[in-house]
Amino acid sequence: QVQLVESGGGLVQAGGSLRLSCAASGRTFSSNTMAWFRQAPGKEREFVAAISWTGLATYYSTYYANSVRGRFTISRDNAKNTVYLQMNTLKPEDTAVYYCAAATRRGGAKIDDYDYWGQGTQVTVSS
């Protein structure tokens, strides 16, 4: 049984930082895309960032939503089967429930690209 468990959310002031973690169990995802999405109250779930294996050795590619590029960094530790989201210079509009997602193939920015989801972790940024 595959499980994704997020942690690291919380309350932070604008301009602050948080680091989210997503630990996967039940299978390894080292050659699959893993991603972060978020959903603010009253809004649809949206893509934040993803990290995909390029097919070459240990090289991965990353891509980001325009709204977070330059502030957020996605990374992974395959030995721990864990993906991270470092969030810097947080803004009140970053407030949302953040979800980890994993694909069984190469994924993109669409919700339908992903087969497994975590339960979410709340991030609240105060102004």
N, C-alpha and C positions, 0 to 999 in steps of 0.2 A: 504494500500500500504506500503510495507516494504521498508525502506530506511536505508542505512548505510552511515554515514558521518564521514570521517576522518579529523583530524586536528593535528597540532603540528609539521608538517614538516618544513624544512628550511635549511639554510646553516650553517655548523658548521666545525670547524677545527678538524683535526685528533686528537683523544684522548678525544674529547668532548662528550657530552651527549645530547640526545633529548628524549622527551616523546611524543609518539603518542597516540591519543585518537580516538575511534570509537564509535559514539553514534548511537544506533539503535532505530528505531521507527516503528510503525505499528504492532509489535508483540513483545513478550518477548522471549529471547533466554536463559533463566537461566538454562534450562536443555539440551541445545544444545551446540555443539562445535562451538566455534568462533576461528578465526585464522587470522594471518597476512601472506601475501605473498609479494613478491617484484619483480620488473622487471627493470633490467638495460637496457640501450640503446643497441639494437642489440641482446639482449638475451631473452630467454624464461622466463616466469613468474615462480618463484620458491618459495617453501614453506619456511617460516621463523619460525613460532611458532604457537602453538594451545593450547587451554585450553578446557577441556571437563569435564562435570559433571560425577562423579564416580557412581552416583546412591545412594550414602550414604550421607544423611543429606546435609551439605553444603560443602562437600569435592570435590575438583576439581583436575584433573591431568593435568600436563603441559608437553609438549614436544617441542623440538627445533631442528632446522637444526644444523648439526655439526659446520657449519661456524659461528654460533652466540651463541652457548651454552657457558654459563659462562659470556657472555657480555650483553645479552638481557634478559629481564624478561617480561613475559606476565601475565596480571592479569585482573580481572573483578570486576565490581561493579554492582551487579544485581539490586540494588535499583535504579540505574541510567541507567540500560540497556546499559552499556558502557564497552568496553574492552580497555585495555591499552597495550602499548609496550614501556617499558623503555629500552633505548638503551644507553649503556655506552661503553667507550673505542672505539669509532667509528673509522672506517678505511675508506680510500678512496674507497675501494671495496664494502663498504656498500651503496654507492651512487646508488639510484634507486627510482622509484615510488613505494611507499608502499601502498598495498591494504588490506583493512579489508574484511573478508568473514565470512558468517554464514551458518551453515548447519541446515537442518530440522531434522537431525538425528545425530548419532555420526559420526564425520568426522575424517579424517586422514591428510595425507600430500599431497593428490592428489587434483588438481584443481577441478576435477569432483565430489569430495565429497561435494562441497559447492554450495548452491543454490542462495545465495544473495551476492552481491559485492558492495563495495563502489566505488567512483570515483577515489580514489587514492590521495596521498599527496607526494610531492617531497621531498626527503632527499638528500642533497648534502654535501659530506664530502671532504674538501679541504686538501691537503697534506702540 
